[in-house]
Amino acid sequence: MQLGMIGLGRMGGNIVRRLLRDGHTAVVFDQNPAAVAALVEAGAVGASSLEDLVAKLEVPRTAWVMLPAGAITEEAVKTLGGLMQSGDCIIDGGNSFYGDDVRRGLELKQKGLHYVDVGTSGGVWGLERGYCMMIGGDTETVDRLDPIFKTLAPGIGDIPKTPNRDGRDPRAEQGYIHAGPTGAGHFVKMVHNGIEYGLMQAYAEGFDILKHANSDALPPERRFDLNMGDIAEVWRRGSVVSSWLLDLTAQALAGDESLHDFSGYVEDSGEGRWTINAAIEESVPATVLSAALYRRFRSREHESYADKLLSAMRKGFGGHQEPKKS
């Protein structure tokens, strides 16, 4: 299939590369001409503007916006909505607030356009590992776009099948789902990221306790000088707390157990806050996720080993760089 991609950053560019490797075609645009040129060299068709991109797409057109959530995505969707024709489709694969998706979907529907929101997880590793996708939109459009999603998804791989899934949607085993109508995809991804905050915080606090097991405040006979890298490595193998986040932790600690290159200043990208807001609206207790979000706020006031480990994990899975100190 053919896809237009707007935004060729850490994830957008690799999404295009993964599609090209599987025989799909792509028209690409980015404000950075060098990013466009790199994808053209890989086999994509370059565009000089959104107008040029739309003109080079075949009907029915499909344009995927992979930009930071907020004003820049809003403007791109609005511009595309004025350029595209009835039957065309706009995909937002960034981390937009699901309420914005619902609004955009209704606005574009009045013009005969389709809108699909794709919560996309995979970070900078997606080119090789594939992307876990949570998709919102009307069934007919999502089914039409299935070849794209199937290529981008990780596939079954070597993960054992879950018992008693007979008769269920097989796409979940491939690493992508049609979560529901417009907005449902980013809602599921929002909660996914809220959970991610909690998991990361649990690892960070646990390793902080291990790191300080040789504290002078402890009796000498109860002090342990523990090897953080070895503990992370052994937990990866057969432990009930093994995970990709732990894999990334082990990689970071193997490179530098002191985490000297990290300040411990931990950003939050919005989904954690939105998850807590949703929990409040639904009267659902979310004590762990709330605490993990507040800990990120606190990290901006005082550095700790736990915060450095959080920063290391964020860089590992998403390529997120810490803000430079003023």
C-alpha positions in Angstrom: 0.0 0.0 0.0 0.9 3.6 -0.3 1.3 5.9 2.7 2.1 9.5 3.2 4.2 10.3 6.3 4.5 13.7 7.9 7.2 13.8 10.5 10.4 11.8 10.0 11.8 11.9 13.5 12.8 9.0 15.8 9.7 7.0 15.0 8.3 8.4 11.8 11.4 7.7 9.7 11.7 4.1 10.9 8.0 3.4 10.3 8.6 4.4 6.7 11.7 2.3 6.5 9.9 -0.8 7.9 7.1 -0.3 5.3 9.5 0.1 2.4 11.3 -3.1 3.4 8.0 -5.0 3.0 7.2 -3.6 -0.4 4.9 -0.7 0.5 5.5 2.8 -1.0 5.7 6.1 0.8 5.5 9.8 0.2 7.3 11.7 2.9 7.5 15.2 4.3 9.4 16.9 7.1 10.5 20.4 7.9 14.0 19.1 7.8 15.1 18.6 4.1 17.9 16.2 5.2 15.4 13.9 6.8 13.4 13.8 3.6 16.5 13.2 1.5 17.5 10.2 3.7 14.2 8.5 3.1 14.3 9.3 -0.6 17.6 7.5 -0.7 15.9 4.6 1.0 13.2 4.4 -1.7 10.5 6.9 -0.6 9.1 9.7 -2.7 10.0 13.1 -1.2 7.5 16.0 -0.9 8.3 19.7 -0.4 5.1 20.6 1.5 1.9 19.1 2.7 0.3 20.3 -0.5 2.9 18.5 -2.5 2.5 15.3 -0.4 -1.3 15.2 -0.9 -0.8 15.8 -4.6 1.5 12.8 -4.9 -0.8 10.3 -3.0 -3.1 8.0 -4.8 -6.9 8.0 -4.1 -8.1 7.1 -1.6 -5.2 8.9 0.1 -3.8 8.0 3.5 -1.6 10.4 5.4 0.1 9.5 8.7 1.0 12.4 11.1 3.9 11.5 13.4 4.5 14.7 15.2 4.6 15.8 18.9 1.2 16.0 20.5 -0.3 19.5 20.7 -0.3 22.5 18.4 2.0 21.1 15.7 -0.2 18.0 15.3 -3.4 20.0 15.4 -2.1 22.3 12.7 -1.0 19.4 10.5 -4.3 17.6 10.8 -6.2 20.9 10.1 -4.2 21.6 7.0 -4.5 18.0 5.7 -8.3 18.2 6.3 -8.4 21.2 3.9 -6.4 19.5 1.3 -7.8 16.0 1.2 -11.0 14.8 -0.4 -14.0 12.7 0.7 -12.9 9.1 1.3 -9.3 10.0 2.2 -7.9 9.1 5.6 -5.7 10.9 8.2 -3.9 8.9 10.8 -2.4 10.4 14.0 0.2 8.0 15.3 1.7 10.3 17.9 0.7 10.6 21.6 -2.3 12.9 21.2 -4.9 13.3 23.9 -7.8 11.0 23.0 -10.4 13.7 23.5 -8.7 15.7 20.7 -9.0 12.6 18.5 -12.8 12.4 19.2 -13.2 16.0 18.2 -11.1 15.8 15.1 -12.8 12.7 14.0 -16.2 14.3 14.2 -15.0 17.4 12.4 -13.4 15.5 9.6 -16.4 13.1 9.2 -18.5 16.2 8.2 -16.1 16.5 5.2 -16.4 12.9 4.3 -12.8 12.2 5.6 -11.8 9.3 7.8 -9.7 9.7 11.0 -7.8 7.0 12.7 -5.8 7.3 15.9 -2.9 4.9 16.4 -1.3 4.6 19.8 2.2 3.5 18.8 4.7 1.8 21.2 8.1 0.7 20.2 10.3 3.8 20.4 13.6 3.9 18.6 13.7 0.0 18.4 10.6 -0.3 16.3 12.4 -0.7 13.0 13.7 -4.1 14.0 11.3 -5.1 16.8 8.1 -3.8 15.2 5.5 -1.5 16.7 2.8 -2.4 19.2 -0.3 -0.5 18.0 -3.6 0.3 19.6 -6.0 1.6 16.8 -9.1 3.7 17.0 -11.4 4.3 14.0 -14.3 3.0 12.0 -14.0 -0.7 11.1 -14.1 -0.4 7.4 -11.2 2.1 7.3 -9.1 0.2 9.8 -9.6 -3.1 7.9 -8.6 -1.3 4.6 -5.4 -0.2 6.2 -4.6 -3.6 7.7 -1.7 -4.3 5.4 0.1 -1.3 6.8 -0.5 -2.2 10.4 0.4 -5.9 9.8 3.8 -4.9 8.4 4.5 -2.5 11.2 3.5 -4.9 14.0 6.1 -7.2 15.7 4.3 -10.5 14.7 4.0 -13.5 17.0 7.7 -14.0 17.2 8.9 -16.4 19.9 6.4 -15.4 22.5 4.4 -18.4 23.6 0.7 -18.4 22.8 -1.8 -17.5 25.6 -4.1 -20.5 26.4 -7.8 -20.2 25.7 -7.6 -17.5 23.1 -9.4 -19.6 20.5 -12.0 -17.5 18.5 -10.5 -14.2 19.6 -9.1 -11.5 17.3 -5.8 -12.9 16.0 -4.4 -9.4 15.4 -3.7 -9.1 19.2 -1.2 -11.9 19.0 0.5 -10.1 16.1 1.0 -7.0 18.2 -1.9 -4.7 17.1 -5.6 -4.3 17.9 -8.6 -2.4 16.7 -9.4 -1.0 20.1 -12.7 0.7 19.2 -14.0 3.9 17.6 -12.1 7.1 17.1 -10.2 8.0 20.3 -10.1 4.5 21.7 -6.6 3.8 20.3 -5.0 6.8 22.1 -7.1 6.1 25.2 -5.6 2.6 25.5 -2.1 4.0 24.7 -2.6 6.7 27.4 -3.2 4.1 30.1 -0.3 2.0 28.7 2.0 4.9 29.3 0.5 5.5 32.7 1.3 1.9 33.6 4.8 2.4 32.1 5.4 5.2 34.6 4.5 2.9 37.5 6.7 0.0 36.3 9.7 2.3 35.7 9.3 3.8 39.1 9.1 0.4 40.8 12.4 -0.6 39.1 14.0 2.7 39.9 13.1 2.6 43.6 14.1 -1.1 44.0 17.6 -0.4 42.5 17.9 2.7 44.7 17.4 0.5 47.8 20.0 -2.0 46.5 22.4 0.8 45.7 22.3 2.2 49.2 22.6 -1.2 50.9 26.1 -0.2 52.0 25.0 3.0 53.7 26.9 4.2 56.7 23.6 4.4 58.5 23.5 0.6 58.6 25.3 -1.7 61.1 28.6 -2.9 59.4 27.4 -6.5 59.4 24.3 -5.6 57.4 26.0 -3.5 54.7 26.2 -5.0 51.2 28.2 -3.7 48.4 26.0 -5.0 45.6 26.7 -5.0 41.8 23.7 -3.3 40.1 24.6 -4.5 36.6 24.8 -8.2 37.7 21.5 -8.0 39.6 19.7 -6.5 36.6 21.3 -9.2 34.4 20.3 -12.1 36.6 16.7 -10.8 37.0 16.4 -10.8 33.2 16.7 -14.5 33.2 13.9 -16.5 34.6 12.7 -13.9 37.2 9.1 -12.9 37.5 10.1 -9.2 37.2 11.8 -9.7 33.8 10.7 -7.3 31.1 11.9 -5.1 28.2 12.3 -2.3 30.7 14.6 -4.5 32.8 16.5 -5.4 29.6 17.1 -1.7 29.0 18.1 -1.2 32.7 20.7 -3.9 32.4 22.1 -2.3 29.2 22.4 1.1 30.9 24.0 -0.4 34.0 26.4 -2.5 32.0 27.6 0.6 30.3 28.0 2.7 33.5 26.8 1.5 36.8 27.1 5.0 38.3 24.9 6.4 35.6 27.2 9.4 35.5 25.8 10.8 32.2 22.3 11.2 33.7 21.2 14.0 35.9 18.0 12.4 37.1 15.8 15.1 35.7 12.8 13.1 34.5 10.2 14.6 32.1 6.6 13.5 31.7 5.1 13.5 28.2 1.5 14.1 29.1 0.0 10.6 29.1 0.7 10.0 32.8 -1.3 13.2 33.7 -4.1 12.2 31.3 -4.3 8.7 32.8 -4.7 10.2 36.3 -7.4 12.6 35.1 -9.2 9.6 33.5 -9.0 7.7 36.8 -10.5 10.7 38.6 -13.3 11.0 36.1 -14.1 7.3 36.4 -13.6 7.3 40.2 -11.0 4.6 39.8 -8.2 4.5 42.4 -4.8 4.8 40.8 -2.4 5.1 43.7 0.7 3.6 42.1 0.4 5.5 38.8 -0.3 8.8 40.7 2.7 8.4 42.9 4.9 7.6 39.9 3.8 10.8 38.1 4.4 12.9 41.2 7.8 11.4 41.6 8.7 12.7 38.2 7.7 16.2 39.3 9.9 15.8 42.4 12.9 14.7 40.3 13.2 18.2 38.9 14.0 19.5 42.4 16.5 17.0 43.7 18.6 14.3 42.0 18.8 10.7 43.0 20.1 7.4 41.7 16.4 6.3 41.1 15.8 9.3 38.9 19.0 8.7 37.0 17.8 5.1 36.3 14.4 6.5 35.1 16.2 8.8 32.7 18.4 5.9 31.5 15.3 3.7 30.8 13.5 6.6 28.9 16.6 7.1 26.7 16.8 3.3 26.2 13.3 2.8 24.8 12.5 6.1 23.3 15.7 8.0 22.7 14.5 10.7 25.1 17.3 13.2 26.0 17.3 15.0 29.3 16.8 18.8 29.2 20.1 20.6 29.5 20.7 22.3 32.8 20.6 26.1 32.7 
